[in-house]
Amino acid sequence: MSPRRSAAGPELPAAGPEPGDADRPERGAADRPERSVVPEPATARATKLLAPNPSPMTLEGTNTWVLREPGRADCVVVDPGPEHEGHLQAVAAMGPVALVLLTHGHPDHAEGARRFHELTGAPVRALDPAHRYGGEGLTRDGEVIAAAGLEVAVLATPGHSGDSLCFLLTADDAVLTGDTVLGRGTTVVAHPDGRLADYVDSLERLRALGSHTVLPGHGPVLPHAGQAAEAYLAHRTERLAQVRAALRGGARSVEDVVAVVYADVDRALWPAARLSVQAQLYYLGERSC
């Protein structure tokens, strides 16, 4: 996912798994100056707290969302973010926290979930059992979760990863999209866990939401889920055409395709581009085209 120059501009991949010590309390933050975490209201019930993990992979950082019914003291937190003690403490201070939901298990969204559970005692619910702490899982598409006076509906949206979910905040006509739709640029399909066919289907589901506000996992809020999903679908169509053209032009490997299709992308992002190319080639192979 980097800013698009055209409908199929370069992708700046959100939140691929990173190596590191999962037990370190402030992973990746040792040489980063502390900053205050400023809550940013986005809708009547949703407030964003930006995690201090900016990078080409995460834009300005991960958006942690605090959902609170007006007039209630307790809240629901979506994606605690990285295991950064200052950020987790700031989010916990928004509580009491009744429940934690994860859009998916990539480290920039879920790494801090265990520590956040320790800080708040709130159960963490996720599709992947590896990221559940003190509570049941999220296993059913369309499930409506009632907590802290809120109703949040689960929308299965695999593609970026196999466990990607979106959450509908119906009272605000809003959808929390994790890395499925970003506030800026486009997202990587993290092959082989992520599959392009699934991702296209998920974008179709989001397109049907029309004017719902997008509360993304990275980047700014978007005003219209349908339009955002439509732009993403157009991007995927154009990108697949570029991959086909690269193959017709003699590209014989993933690296060959990356060098052609992502020629204008910083080479530091090529490892993530390879994941998207692998997903695109697999998608084309499934369709023999």
ZAZA-863547 format. One record per atom (N, C-alpha, C, O, CB): x, y, z. Coordinates in steps of 0.001 Angstrom, whole numbers, plus 500000, padded with zeros to 6 digits. Glycine has a CB too. Example, Ala and Ser with C-alpha at 12.3 -4.5 7.8 and 13.67 -1.06 7.14 Angstrom:
513190494310507800/512300495500507800/513200496700507800/514236496681508465/511308495527509046/512850497750507080/513670498940507140/512900500030507870/513409501138508039/514084499402505725/
END
This chain:
500830498842500000/500000500000500000/500879501226500000/501425501590501042/499053499995501187/501022501834498930/501552503177498918/500545503992498157/499681503421497492/502986503257498283/500619505323498226/499612506105497539/499538505724496075/500560505593495402/499901507584497683/498303505545495580/498136505100494203/498399506244493237/497976507375493473/496730504535493986/499097505948492151/499277506917491077/498228506716489997/497980507611489190/500683506806490479/497609505535489982/496526505242489067/495633504243489755/495869503911490917/497043504706487696/494626503758489086/493724502784489693/494463501542490136/494018500853491054/492624502408488726/495581501242489501/496366500067489902/497757500469490343/498744499811490014/496455499060488755/497821501541491082/499103502004491584/499680501042492594/499025500069492968/498965503372492197/500889501295493040/501580500343493904/500878500122495221/500276501036495786/502974500805494160/500964498889495706/500373498543496984/501418498678498082/502571498284497907/499794497116496953/501015499225499189/501853499219500381/501268498182501317/500182498397501855/501927500641501061/501941497073501533/501308495961502221/501119496223503707/502044496646504401/502119494715502028/499942495972504169/499671496181505585/500013494945506374/499503493860506095/498215496561505808/500866495099507349/500984494172508459/501287492752508094/500567491843508505/499770494192509220/502330492533507334/502799491177507212/503473490742508496/503976491578509246/503747491040506035/503490489430508761/504141488962509986/505612489383510032/506318489309509027/504028487435510096/506057489819511190/507427490273511365/508156489371512351/507547488911513316/507459491732511843/509474489099512131/510221488360513129/510474489218514345/510510490445514251/511532487858512555/510645488590515467/510954489344516670/510560488575517901/509952487508517815/510263490687516653/510902489110519031/510626488475520311/509248488900520777/509056490045521187/511705488837521364/508282487986520717/506909488323521082/506766488664522552/505740489207522960/505991487185520740/507778488356523360/507685488637524782/508258490004525152/508188490410526312/508394487562525557/508818490706524187/509394492007524516/508281493019524683/507437493108523792/510391492468523430/508216493793525765/507041494603526041/506821495748525074/505675496161524893/507135495143527401/507856496282524440/507660497389523523/508426497106522236/509392497794521909/508117498726524159/507991496108521530/508709495640520350/508775496721519285/507757497272518865/508047494390519786/510001497012518856/510181497974517783/510105499419518225/510196500319517389/509172497738516741/509940499671519524/509749501034519991/510909501561520809/510835502677521323/508506501118520792/511978500793520948/513039501166521878/513682502497521525/514025503268522422/514091500091521915/513853502784520245/514522504020519870/513543505054519335/513952506009518675/515591503741518839/512232504870519617/511227505807519142/510785506681520305/510387506150521342/510018505064518513/510842507998520172/510418508852521282/508946508639521605/508128508435520709/510675510324520952/508613508689522906/507229508549523321/506438509774522875/506969510881522799/507131508358524848/505168509555522585/504281510665522283/502958510375522973/502623509223523249/504098510862520732/502222511426523244/500925511235523874/499957510647522862/500023510954521672/500383512566524442/499057509797523345/498042509187522505/496791510039522603/496201510165523675/497760507709522924/496389510620521489/495250511541521480/494049510830520877/494088510460519704/495580512843520684/492979510626521647/491778510015521081/491171510904519990/491058512119520154/490744509751522187/490785510276518880/490211511000517749/488828510439517456/488724509374516848/491126510901516493/487749511128517872/486403510648517565/486173510598516053/486562511508515320/485348511547518234/485533509517515604/485257509349514181/483763509287513892/483301509832512889/485932508096513665/483012508631514754/481552508583514663/481005508784516071/481767509008517010/481047507221514037/479708508704516215/479101508896517528/479592507867518536/479618508135519737/477591508829517421/479985506676518045/480358505577518948/481797505096518771/482239504239519537/479424504417518740/482518505592517829/483863505080517521/484912506170517666/484781507263517114/483907504503516100/485966505846518428/487097506751518631/488383506017518284/488557504855518651/487142507281520097/489273506684517586/490546506093517165/491666506518518083/491772507684518462/490876506484515729/492516505541518443/493801505821519089/494886505236518195/494891504035517927/493869505218520554/495794506070517740/496820505665516790/498022505085517519/498609505742518379/497246506849515920/498387503852517174/499555503213517772/500840503822517219/500869504246516064/499529501696517518/501902503874518020/503161504492517572/504033503505516811/505174503252517197/503936505045518767/503498502948515730/504256501991514913/504224502362513438/503908501516512601/503705500580515101/504547503622513098/504524504004511678/505610503279510895/506691503007511418/504699505523511528/505317502972509650/506280502311508767/505666502251507381/504476502525507224/506657500874509285/506460501895506361/505859501675505046/504780500596505068/503891500593504217/506930501299504048/504853499678506039/503869498604506124/502579499030506818/501532498418506605/504463497430506851/502642500074507645/501505500411508500/501017501846508344/500178502299509122/501868500172509925/501537502572507342/501206503990507181/501565504743508459/502670504576508975/499698504175506841/500650505574508984/500977506348510189/501056505473511438/501587505901512463/499942507443510401/500540504270511361/500490503345512480/499178502587512441/498352502794511553/500655504085513820/498998501711513409/497772500923513499/496691501720514214/496945502339515248/498031499591514228/495494501701513664/494345502327514312/493712501342515297/493179500307514897/493304502795513258/493777501673516571/493009500953517581/491686501689517765/491662502909517923/493797500842518941/490584500936517742/489260501553517814/488610501259519165/488570500114519614/488362501048516662/488103502310519799/487335502197521033/485878502510520702/485557503602520235/487889503159522150/485002501539520950/483574501685520658/482826501857521975/482974501056522898/483026500451519860/482025502912522044/481304503181523291/479912503701522976/479754504655522214/482074504198524170/478911503076523560/477545503564523439/477424504875524212/477868504947525357/476523502510523961/476830505919523612/476691507189524338/475997506985525689/474965506322525793/475902508204523490/476601507576526706/476055507478528040/476571506308528852/476308506225530052/474605507396527956/477314505387528206/477870504235528914/479296504518529358/480007505312528740/477829502983528028/479707503856530441/481087503972530896/481983502945530223/483132503242529894/481159503815532404/481458501720530013/482280500644529464/482334500711527946/481556501425527312/481744499285529906/483263499958527375/483501500060525939/483974498735525374/484274497798526114/484522501151525641/484036498672524057/484605497552523306/485816498076522554/485758499155521964/483554496914522323/486906497331522565/488127497725521854/488349496776520679/488251495558520826/489364497717522811/488647497343519518/488957496563518320/490427496793517963/490851497924517728/488015496957517123/491196495702517927/492609495702517557/493473496540518507/493763497702518225/492764496218516144/493884495941519637/494762496676520563/496059497149519929/496643498138520371/495085495814521746/496518496441518885/497709496887518180/498963496178518632/498885495084519190/497881498352518352/500132496784518400/501408496145518746/501598496101520253/500879496767520999/502582496889518089/502565495318520695/502844495211522121/503718496378522562/504906496226522846/503528493865522449/503096497529522609/503745498768523028/503054499206524311/501880499574524291/503668499889521907/503778499169525429/503162499360526733/502454500706526850/501352500780527393/504204499237527816/503072501759526351/502449503077526445/501124503140525714/500150503691526225/503376504130525900/501088502575524515/499845502576523748/498777501746524446/497631502180524569/500087502042522332/499146500556524902/498165499682525548/497626500306526831/496440500180527134/498789498317525853/498493500978527584/498040501651528794/497068502775528454/496073502972529153/499234502200529580/497354503513527383/496472504610526986/495105504091526562/494081504687526896/497102505416525849/495086502986525831/493806502405525417/493055501875526634/491845502067526748/494025501272524383/493768501207527545/493128500681528748/492497501801529576/491462501604530212/494144499909529595/493122502964529563/492602504101530325/491279504614529770/490583505374530445/493618505225530336/490924504216528564/489639504597527977/488498503756528554/487326504043528310/489685504445526450/488849502709529326/487877501760529825/487012502294530951/486987503497531211/488570500546530279/486292501376531630/486508499931531629/486185499268530291/485254499656529584/485679499300532707/486991498250529970/486849497541528697/486073496251528941/486474495413529749/488246497239528056/484968496107528238/484120494921528399/484550493782527489/484374492614527836/482671495273528123/485109494104526333/485403493085525327/486435493621524356/486484494821524085/484121492656524576/487265492721523833/488244493043522789/487952492166521577/487750490959521714/489718492831523297/487930492766520400/487724492055519141/488944492265518251/489530493348518236/486424492541518426/489325491225517511/490443491314516571/489942491136515150/489198490201514853/491521490260516896/490362492053514265/490019491898512849/490811490772512201/490321490120511279/490266493202512097/492046490535512681/492880489438512205/494123489371513090/494321490215513964/493266489626510693/494945488371512856/496022488093513783/497387488632513436/498357488252514092/496131486688513937/497525489495512447/498844490038512134/499363490869513307/498581491510514009/498790490894510849/500681490858513520/501247491424514751/500894492881515010/500715493261516167/502718491296514713/500789493696513995/500522495107514256/499100495351514751/498788496445515222/500769495916513006/498242494346514650/496879494445515169/496678493631516443/495911494026517321/495895493990514117/497365492502516544/497037491523517579/498165491232518563/497930490586519584/496627490256516937/499375491688518284/500493491321519141/500285491765520590/500717491080521517/501772491919518599/499631492901520783/499408493417522127/498182492849522825/497872493254523945/499291494886522071/497473491912522180/496200491440522738/496376490735524077/495596490950525005/495520490503521759/497403489892524178/497597489171525433/497907490138526574/497323490034527653/498726488142525290/498816491069526340/499152492053527377/497935492917527704/497716493253528868/500335492945526922/497148493279526704/495963494107526943/494937493336527785/494272493914528644/495331494555525595/494818492043527533/493955491194528356/494430491191529810/493617491235530733/493925489754527800/495748491141530009/496293491189531363/495991492530532042/495692492568533236/497805490945531331/496069493620531289/495835494946531850/494382495174532226/494097495817533236/496273496000530874/493462494657531426/492045495010531574/491167493871532088/490086494113532625/491510495476530259/491625492637531927/490781491496532242/489721491214531209/488950490267531366/490137491703533545/489656492014530146/488617491845529128/488930490641528248/490082490459527854/488485493118528266/487942489821527932/488178488704527019/488506489196525616/487989490216525160/486960487784526977/489372488452524944/489762488777523567/489161487725522652/489449486536522786/491326488840523406/488330488165521726/487679487252520791/488277487441519401/488456488568518941/486145487485520765/488584486327518739/489212486347517419/488784485100516667/488317484130517264/490768486427517527/488947485135515343/488652483944514550/489702482867514771/489364481688514881/488567484298513067/490963483252514837/492062482316515040/492187481980516528/492391482881517342/493389482904514498/492070480702516896/492168480340518316/493471480792518974/493505480990520188/492033478850518466/494538480958518197/495820481365518763/495775482756519378/496649483109520169/496886481318517701/494765483552519024/494702484934519494/493526485180520436/493135486326520658/494612485874518314/492972484122520980/491868484263521933/492412484189523360/493232483328523682/490789483163521700/491946485096524199/492386485120525587/491175485339526492/490537486391526447/493456486227525813/490874484356527297/489838484509528299/488421484553527775/487515484985528488/490089485715529054/488208484119526546/486856484160526004/486685483212524844/487627482534524435/486507485555525572/485480483168524316/485181482312523186/485671482938521894/486124484082521870/483690482035523107/485572482168520824/486046482664519547/484976483380518763/483846483543519222/486587481546518738/485349483803517582/484416484349516594/484357483325515472/485313483183514709/484865485788516065/483255482620515368/483206481472514453/482086481562513428/482043480751512503/483050480205515240/481181482520513564/480006482507512701/479850483839511991/479734484884512632/478747482187513508/479848483799510670/479562484994509879/478140485448510172/477210484642510177/479754484722508357/477980486725510414/476667487261510721/476339487277512198/475296487802512590/475640486484510008/477204486715513029/476976486748514463/476887488195514943/477678489046514538/478096485995515209/475914488456515808/475777489787516400/476258489713517843/475712488967518656/474294490301516323/477288490498518148/477896490519519479/477300491673520259/477340492821519818/479451490646519398/476745491360521422/476186492386522296/477121492563523482/477357491625524244/474744492012522766/477647493766523631/478565494062524734/478577495558524982/478510496343524035/479999493547524429/478660495960526232/478769497370526615/477654498222526005/477867499389525679/480126497920526192/476481497640525855/475356498364525284/475394498507523779/474537499169523195/475285499697525882/476390497886523138/476564497959521691/476141496655521028/476108495600521661/478020498281521343/475821496747519753/475655495569518916/476620495683517746/476589496650516985/474180495422518421/477482494670517617/478504494630516569/478317493330515801/478340492253516395/479961494739517166/478134493417514503/477913492233513675/479220491812513011/479995492653512555/476826492505512606/479455490509512961/480672489942512373/480445489707510880/479444489114510478/481074488611513087/481382490176510074/481340489982508629/482635489282508216/483717489858508328/481158491352507868/482526488053507744/483714487314507306/484232487904506006/483513487960505008/483398485807507128/485493488347506023/486089488983504841/487510488469504622/488457489254504676/486095490527504994/487680487173504378/489029486655504146/489619487202502855/488900487682501980/489014485130504103/490934487121502754/491617487575501539/492954488186501868/493992487663501461/490764488578500782/492949489299502606/494225489844503084/494931488774503911/496136488560503776/494006491149503929/494172488118504755/494618486938505487/493431485991505582/492288486376505335/495175487312506914/493718484757505940/492639483793506024/491676484060507154/490531483609507116/493195482438506171/492126484796508173/491285485030509345/490726486445509401/490275486880510461/492069484752510599/490743487172508296/490307488570508313/488793488677508497/488014487981507846/490729489274507018/488408489572509403/487012489879509672/486809491386509587/487739492165509795/486581489340511061/485581491781509280/485154493161509465/484037493160510500/483399492135510738/484683493807508112/483810494308511106/482782494432512136/481851495587511776/482290496716511556/483421494650513540/480566495281511723/479555496288511399/479055496945512671/478539496276513565/478380495662510621/479209498245512747/478653499040513837/477383499689513278/477387500837512832/479694500127514382/476316498921513320/475102499289512594/474530500613513077/474021501389512268/474059498198512733/474599500890514374/474018502117514907/474653503366514316/474024504424514286/474154502142516405/475891503257513846/476590504388513234/476707504260511722/477348505092511079/477967504526513834/476091503221511142/476275502959509704/477765502976509357/478198503663508432/475507504011508846/478531502203510120/479987502176509960/480471500735509938/479813499839510467/480687502966511095/481628500520509320/482240499197509261/483720499320509577/484429500134508985/482026498544507871/484179498504510518/485602498442510868/486233497385509989/485860496215510067/485821498120512396/487193497779509144/487658496916508067/489033496305508291/489497495546507441/487676497681506808/489706496604509401/491038496048509581/491926496388508397/492043497553508017/490967494536509772/492556495369507808/493406495588506638/492711495231505330/493348495238504277/494676494785506769/491421494919505375/490710494565504148/490527495789503264/490688495703502047/489347493938504473/490192496923503860/490181498216503163/490896499209504056/490599499314505246/488711498698502831/491831499929503485/492636500898504216/492161502317503931/491439502562502964/494115500750503851/492570503229504772/492197504620504556/492961505289503435/492555506340502940/492397505388505803/494080504678503026/494886505224501930/495651504084501277/496172503208501968/495866506332502439/495721504090499950/496427503040499244/495635501739499254/494440501734499549/497797502824499856/496300500647498932/495655499339498901/496454498368499761/497538498696500244/495529498812497445/495914497184499944/496511496240500876/497064495020500154/496648494709499038/495492495812501917/497985494343500783/498577493146500209/497664491953500466/497007491878501504/499985492895500793/497627491028499524/497020489720499742/498157488790500123/498981488422499286/496233489200498463/498195488411501400/499372487752501963/499354486257501663/499075485443502544/499445487987503478/499652485904500424/499712484510499971/500777483747500778/501834484306501070/500027484441498439/500518482480501143/499380481636500783/498216481697501763/497147481156501479/499831480231500662/498402482354502928/497295482457503872/496161483265503273/494992482908503422/497760483090505186/496497484345502599/495497485143501909/495330484671500480/496298484288499824/495873486616501936/494079484701499993/493774484259498626/493025485359497911/492108485964498467/492947482943498624/493421485621496659/492826486717495908/491350486465495609/490545487395495647/493587486933494612/490986485210495312/489575484925495041/488712485274496252/487636485856496110/489386483441494663/489192484914497442/488463485270498658/488406486786498831/487384487339499237/489119484619499888/489518487447498516/489572488895498706/488576489614497792/487900490551498217/490992489411498446/488493489171496544/487528489777495621/486108489588496141/485302490518496102/487666489168494208/485800488391496626/484469488150497190/484206489061498390/483098489570498558/484324486676497606/485227489263499217/485065490127500391/484831491577499978/484023492275500590/486297490034501300/485528492027498952/485304493387498462/483892493553497915/483278494608498072/486325493739497382/483384492511497275/482000492569496791/481031492729497962/480049493465497861/481653491297495979/481303492048499062/480441492173500240/480494493604500790/479471494165501184/480865491158501334/481681494178500812/481812495532501328/481193496552500371/480642497563500808/483282495863501573/481284496289499083/480663497206498122/479160497313498372/478567498375498188/480930496738496676/478555496211498789/477108496201499028/476703497052500231/475520497341500409/476632494778499233/477675497458501061/477355498291502218/477089499738501849/476602500507502677/478470498229503216/477402500122500616/477071501461500158/477722502550500970/478947502628501051/475608501651500176/476895503402501579/477394504627502200/477891504436503629/478101505427504328/476320505661502191/478084503218504083/478662503009505413/480037503690505509/480820503652504559/478786501488505720/480316504295506632/481624504877506903/482636503762507129/482341502781507813/481568505824508127/483824503910506558/484901502932506737/485814503395507869/486386504484507818/485714502740505415/485940502550508889/486874502766509986/488004501766509789/487890500625510235/486180502601511403/489094502163509131/490109501208508683/491149500897509750/491240501582510768/490798501735507457/491930499854509501/493012499490510399/494237500366510272/495090500376511159/493395498089510166/494334501109509165/495438502037508930/494898503182508090/494046502971507227/496655501332508223/495381504378508331/495010505511507513/493711506164507962/493108505750508952/494894505086506090/493281507196507222/492122507988507637/490790507290507385/490701506333506616/492131509307506923/489764507795508051/488396507326507853/487952507650506426/488298508699505881/487432507970508893/487184506740505832/486631506942504496/485110507068504583/484489506396505407/487030505777503552/484502507910503758/483077508198503933/482117507207503296/480922507255503587/482793509523503393/482602506292502419/481660505485501634/482289504127501337/483163504015500477/481268506212500307/481839503097502052/482408501759501873/482228501247500460/483133500624499905/481782500788502845/481072501499499872/480814501009498522/481782501570497510/482296500838496665/479414501342498110/482037502871497589/482963503493496653/484387503013496887/485131502785495934/482897505009496770/484770502857498150/486115502370498451/486314500965497903/487343500677497293/486370502389499962/485333500084498117/485438498719497614/485438498687496094/486148497880495494/484296497867498152/484663499544495471/484637499619494014/486008500012493473/486466499448492480/483570500622493544/486661500967494114/488006501375493688/488997500234493870/489868500033493023/488474502612494478/488876499487494959/489757498348495187/489549497271494132/490515496676493655/489526497770496578/488298497017493765/488013496011492733/488588496444491390/489143495626490656/486492495776492607/488456497732491070/489039498239489826/490553498097489845/491160497738488836/488650499707489605/491153498372490975/492603498221491131/493023496777490883/493999496526490176/493045498668492537/492290495829491460/492634494414491281/492496493991489824/493328493241489313/491748493534492165/491455494465489159/491263494132487748/492422494644486908/492942493927486053/489943494712487232/492826495887487152/493931496461486390/495250495777486718/496080495551485836/494040497953486661/495439495447488001/496678494773488390/496791493401487723/497871493023487267/496748494624489917/495685492654487663/495707491354486999/496027491505485513/496730490676484935/494362490638487180/495512492558484904/495836492804483498/497327493071483331/497924492633482348/495020493990482953/497935493780484276/499368494040484214/500171492750484381/501192492560483720/499769495054485288/499708491870485260/500397490587485444/500298489749484180/501290489156483756/499807489816486641/499113489688483570/498968488941482315/499905489503481253/500549488749480524/497505488988481816/499980490846481169/500852491472480170/502315491122480443/503077490874479509/500660493006480166/502709491101481711/504087490738482045/504381489302481623/505466489019481115/504341490912483554/503438488401481826/503635487008481419/503737486892479904/504577486158479385/502490486128481937/502876487621479198/502946487599477723/504257488202477232/504757487841476167/501754488368477109/504812489129478024/506062489771477640/507301488970477983/508416489421477720/506152491095478284/507132487796478562/508278486925478803/508626486685480250/509569485946480533/509442487478478141/507894487288481190/508168487040482605/507940485562482901/506930484987482493/507272487934483518/508887484951483613/508812483512483853/508799483164485338/508623481996485686/509975482819483182/508977484128486209/509034483846487634/508328484959488388/508002486008487830/510496483695488114/508100484705489672/507509485734490516/508378486981490506/507872488099490412/507324485221491953/509686486786490603/510604487934490621/510524488714489315/510593489943489321/512050487466490866/510379488006488190/510247488692486902/509002489573486879/509049490718486429/510193487671485752/507887489027487370/506632489784487358/506737490995488282/506299492090487926/505447488884487783/507314490801489459/507477491920490389/508293493037489741/507946494212489856/508157491449491694/509374492670489061/510250493670488454/509531494493487388/509869495656487166/511467492994487845/508544493896486732/507792494607485695/506636495395486297/506502496596486058/507263493622484647/505800494714487079/504549495312487551/504796496320488667/504072497309488779/503593494226488037/505816496076489495/506088496949490628/507378497741490424/508072498069491387/506172496131491913/507692498045489173/508946498731488861/509037500097489540/510134500560489855/509088498895487355/507885500750489769/507906502099490361/507733502081491870/507504503126492479/506820502953489746/507839500905492479/507684500772493927/509060500647494569/509953499995494029/506797499546494285/509217501274495717/510458501156496488/510807499680496654/509964498879497058/510322501849497880/512048499324496343/512463497917496421/512347497354497834/512285496137498010/513894497769495933/512318498212498827/512134497728500197/510776497053500365/510586496257501285/512272498884501194/509831497367499479/508502496780499553/508334495580498635/507267494966498619/507472497814499219/509363495231497871/509237494117496940/508957492773497625/508222491964497059/510491494008496125/509502492500498806/509124491226499443/507622491087499624/507071490007499409/509806491095500791/506955492157500015/505497492105500147/504832492043498782/503813491373498618/504983493319500927/505408492745497788/504868492667496436/504908491235495920/504012490811495189/505645493591495496/505943490489496297/506026489085495871/504835488289496386/504328487409495689/507336488448496363/504384488590497603/503210487901498130/501986488166497274/501221487253496964/502943488328499566/501808489429496895/500659489769496048/500775489114494680/499780488626494143/500539491290495890/501978489095494109/502165488461492808/501872486964492902/501217486404492023/503599488698492289/502346486323493948/502044484906494116/500544484686494195/500026483729493619/502726484353495367/499839485562494904/498388485446494993/497733485667493633/496768484986493287/497838486442496010/498256486613492869/497695486893491545/497934485729490585/497040485351489828/498303488180490971/499130485169490620/499434484038489745/498590482825490111/498122482103489231/500923483685489820/498396482600491400/497556481486491836/496127481697491366/495476480763490898/497599481333493369/495645482912491490/494288483257491046/494124483012489549/493134482423489116/493970484726491378/495097483467488762/495030483253487320/495132481779486967/494465481308486045/496131484026486622/495965481055487699/496109479623487438/494832478867487728/494495477924487013/497237479049488262/494109479269488773/492827478641489081/491836478813487939/490960477976487721/492247479222490364/491994479908487220/491068480216486130/491657479927484762/491019480177483739/490653481660486199/492888479393484742/493572479038483485/493572480203482509/493261480054481327/492904477818482835/493930481366483039/493983482544482161/495188483403482519/495412484441481897/492676483376482268/
END
